[in-house]
Amino acid sequence: MSDSRPYAAGAIPLPKAIVYCEANFGAIDGKTANGLVRHSERYEIVSVVDSWLAGQDAGQVLDGEPNGIPICGNLDEAMALPGNAPDLFIVGVAPTSGLLSKGERNVLLDAMSRGLSIVNGLHEFLNDDPEFAAAAVINSVEISDIRRPRGKIDLHMFSGRILDEPCPRIAVLGTDGAIGKRTTATILTRALNEHGVNAVLVGTGQTSLIQGARFGVALDAIPAQFVTGELEAAVLEAAAVGSPDVIIVEGQGALSHPTYLSSTAVLRGSRPAAVILQHAPARKTISDFPAFPMPTAASEINLIETFADTKVIGVTLNHEDMTDVEVEAAIIAYEVELGLPVTDALTRPTRRLLDMVFTAFPELEQKPAIALL
């Protein structure tokens, strides 16, 4: 499942990176690390730091399939791995606060003292922190604050030009945050391309940008009046530069979510012709908000189709806390209830995901087939 390590023969080697995810790898707040272990076009992931899972294989922990990326108990162990001299230290945790704890700050400063540059996807911009800025100079390393937006003078207001863009857009939305929208969007984009359809992913969060998405913006770091315009601009750039047959837009949060509002910008800014909804049947309450019960797939579909001029064309499942038998039963039950195709992008054949798209956009299937995953 993972393609975080290999690169084409003769290609320039990717920078090697350690991903820091103490006490969170494989969990909701470890979604950045989880995503990088499964897929990275920008870095070669050589290890994960999480003392709770030390000694295990990262792929085995995530998907039950070893991928050769070891989980280390600390930075000393990660640095001592033979043949994997790292260049970077990536913050792989994504807490709701978006801030570092004191202990996490010390780990990052230690990494910098060892000559590792920092890739930071949190809301806390380390280049603005005097201690980190000084450490970068002293150790001759760089800090990349992925979520930092451009200056306001360079941000885009919504123009409406997206209404004239003929390339179809499919947004992958969800019923909660950290539910697998990015993973499904990435798998779908890759599967379409391997089938001969030129699909381009527009990322909307820090993880997809760290993974190497060519187009996109971290929506939750943009001032509210610019979020729709910034996404519109990213989609238009993807259409102009990538010349795609279809654009896949990564969703954020959920339209029904009590806190995260980025889904509104996804729907308004990208104007998707269709939506794929990601849902976790076994999740009882909103992640990090236990006072709020999970919405049903049906209620979220109704909300999306009421809020925007679009159509939900299928549902994909997050199989957390479910057996394979339970997943298959849920697929059948939701198909009967919703009258829509349903699959699990991680555990079911990608043909099901492709059929979901080709049924809604039959013109895309006319592209010459190359291969299926």
N, C-alpha and C positions, 0 to 999 in steps of 0.2 A: 504493500500500500504506500509506503514512504518513497519519495524520490528526493530526499534531502541530501543524499551523499553523492551519487554518480554525476558525471558530466561527460559530454561527448568527447571521444578521443580527439586530441589535437586542439581542443578548446582551452582557453585560458582558465586555469584552476580557480574555483571560487574561494573567497576568503573563508578561513576556517573559524568556526564560532562555537563557544560554550554557551549553553542556554541556562540561565539561573531560574529555578522554579521551586525553591525550598518549600516543602510541605504542601505543594499544590499541583504537582505533575499528575495529569490525568483527571484533575478535578476542574470545576467550573472556573475558578480564579486562575487556573493555569492554562487558559485557552490559547494564549500567545505561544507558549512553549509547545502545547499540543499541536497547534497548527504548523509550527516550524518543523517539528519532527515528522509530520506527515508530508509536508510539501514545502520546498524552498528553492526558488530560482536564483536567489541572490547570495546565499551563504551555504557552505557545507557544514552541517551540524555534526560536530564530532563527539559531543557529550552533553549530558544534562546534569545539573547539580540539584539534588533533592535527597537529603539524608534519610528521609522516611522510606525511600525506595532504593537505597544504595545497593549496588550489586546486580540489579536487574537490567534487562534489555528494554529500551524505551518503546520499541515497536510492540514487544510482547505485552507490556503494561497497557498500552493504548488500544491495540487492535487484536491482540492474541497472535501476532505474527512478528517474529524477531526481525530487526532491521540492522543490527550491528552497532547501534548507537547506545553506549553504556550510560547508566545512571550512576553518578558518583556522589559520595557522601559530603564532599566539600571541594573547595577550589584547589587545595593541595593535590587531591587525588586526580582531579581533572587535568591539571597541568602536568602531572607525572605520566599520563598515558603515553605509551610509545608511539612514535610516528605521527602524532596529531598536534604538532605545535600550533596552538590557536592564535588568531589575530584579534579576535573580538570577544566581548562578553555581552550577551544579549539579555536584557531584563525580560524574562518570560512569564512573570506574574502580572495579572491584570486585576487588582482588587477594585471594588466598587469606588473606593475613595480616589483611586488613581495616584496615590501618594506612597512614598517609601517609608518604612519603619526605620528606627535608628539602627537596628541590626542589619537591615538590607543596605543602608547607606555605607556601613562599614565594610560589607562584602564588596560593594562596587568600588570603593576607594582602594581596597586591597587588590582587586583585579587591575586597576589602573596602575598601581605601584609595580605590577608585574609586566607592564608594557602592553596591556590589552586596552583597545579602544572600546567605548561603551555605545551600545545601541539601546536607546531608551524609548519605550512606547507609552510611558505614563503621562498623565496630565502635568506632572511636576517637571519643569524644564531644567535640566541639570546644568546647562550652560549659563543659566541665570543665578546659580548657586555659587557664592564666592569660594566655598571650600572645594567644590568640584571643578570650577573654572581654574583655580590655582593648581589642583592636582593634574589637570590636563596639560598645563604648561610645563610643570615640573617633570612629568613623565613622558612628555612628547607624544601624547595620545590624543585622540579626538572623541568628542561626544556628539552623537547624532540624536537629537530630540525629534522623533518621528512625528509627533502630534503638533509640533509648532506650526501654526498657520502663517501664511504670508502676511506682510503688513496690510492694514486695512485699505490703504491706497491701491493695493494690487488685488484685492478681493473682488469677486464678481457679484453683482446684483442679478436677480432673475430677469431675463430678457424676453422670454417667450420663444426664442429661436428653436428650442427643442421641439416645438409643435411642427416645425417644417422639416425635421430630420426623419427621412424615410426608413432608416435602419431600425428594425424591430428591437425592442428592449424587453427583457424578462427580468423581473426583480425576484430575488429569493428573500422572502420575509419570514417572520416567525411569530410564535405565540409567547416568546419570552426572550430575554437576553441570554447569551452564552448557551445557545441551544443547537448550534450546528449550521447556521445559515452560510457562513463563510466556507465551511467544509463542503457542503452540498454545492455551492456556487463554483468552487474550485474543481470538484469532480465533474460537474456538468460541463464546464468550459473545456476541460481536457478531453472528455469523451466526445464532445461535438467536434473538436479539432481532429481527433483521431478518426472520426467518421468522415472527414473531408469538408466539414462546415467551418468556415473561418469565424470562430467565436472569440470575442474579446471580453475580458473581465474588467469591470470598473470597481475598484476597491473603495470601501467607505469607512474602514477602520484601520487601526495601527497595525494589526497583525498581517492583513493582506498586503499592506505597503512594505512591511519588513520582509515578507515572503518574496516580494519582487513584482507585485502588480505594476504594470507600466502606466496605468491610468487610475486616478482616484484621488481621494482627499479624506482625511480623518474628520468626519462630520461633527463628532461631538466636541471638537476643539475650535470650531468656527463660531464667531458671533452670530446670534440667531438671525439677524436680518440678511446674512450672506449665505446661509446654508443651502438654500434652494438654488441660488445662483451659482455657487461653487460646484454643486453636483451637476447642474446643467452644463457648466463649462467643461467639466471632466468628461461627461458623456459625449459632448460635441467634439472634444479633442480626440477621444477614442474612435469616433466615427470617421473623422477626417484623416487621422494618422494611420489607424489600423485597417481601414477599408473593410470592416467586418460584414459578415452576412447577418450576424445577430450579436447583440451586446447583452451580457449577463451582468446585472447590478447586484452587488452584495448588499443585503439588508442590515439594519441595525436595530437592536431592541425589539420592540413590538408596538404596533399601533395602539394596542390596549394597555400598554405598560404604564404604571402610575408615575414613573420618573423619566424614562428615556423617551425622547421625542424625535429621534432621528428618522424613524420610519415615515413621519410626515414629510420630511425633506426628500426621502427616497422617492416617494410617490409623486410629490409635486415637482421635484427637480428633474427626474428622469422620465416621467410620464410613461411608465411601462405599459405595453400592450397586454402583458400577461404577468401573473404572479405565481410562483411556486411557494407553498406555505410549509415551513418546517415546524414540527410539533413533537413534544415529548409526552407520550401517553402516560408514563408512570410518574411524571412530575406532578406533585399535588399543589404546590404553592409556587409563586413567582420567586426565582432565584434571588437570594439576599433580602427578600421581602416576605417573610413567612406569614404576615397578616393578610396577604392578598392571595386568594386561590387562583390557580391557573385557569385561563379562559379555555373554553372548548375550541376545537378546530372549527366547528360550525359557526360559533359566535365571532371568531376572528375573521373568517371568510366574509361573513355578512358585513362586518365593520369595514374591511378593506374595500369591498365592492360598493359600499355606500359612500365611503370617503373619496374614492377616486374612480375615474372612468377607466376601469380595467377589469380583468376577469381572472380569477384563480383557476389555473389549469391542472393543478395536481397538488398532492400533499406528500412530503417526505418526512420520515420518522427519525427521531433520535431514540436509539435503543437503550439508553441508560436504565439500569435496574430492571431490565427485561431479559428473559431467556429468548432463544431463537424461536421457540414454539410460540411464545407470547407475541413476538414481533409479527410472525406470519398471521396469527389470529387477528391482531390489530389491523394489519393491512387489509384483510378480507372485510372486517367489520366496518372500517372507515370507507372502503369503496362502496359498500352497500348503503351506508348512512349518507354519504356526501355525493354519491354519483360521480366520483372523480377517480382517476388513477392514483394509486398510493404505492410508495416504495420506501426502502431504507437505502440511501445512497452509498453507505459504507459497507453493508453486508449483502446487498442484493445485486444481481447483474446490472451493469450500467445500461443495458438495452432497455430496461424498464424506464429509466430516466430519459433516455433518448426518445422512446415512444411517446412519453408524456409531452415532449416538446414537438415532435413531428405530427402528432395528432392535432395540436393547436396551430402549427405552422407547417402544413404539408409541403410548401414550396422549399423548405430547407432540406427535406429528405431527398430532393432531386440532385443534391450535390453528389459527386462521385465518391463512393465509399472507399475508405482506405483500410481501416481495421477497427475492431471493437475491443474494449478492455476485457 
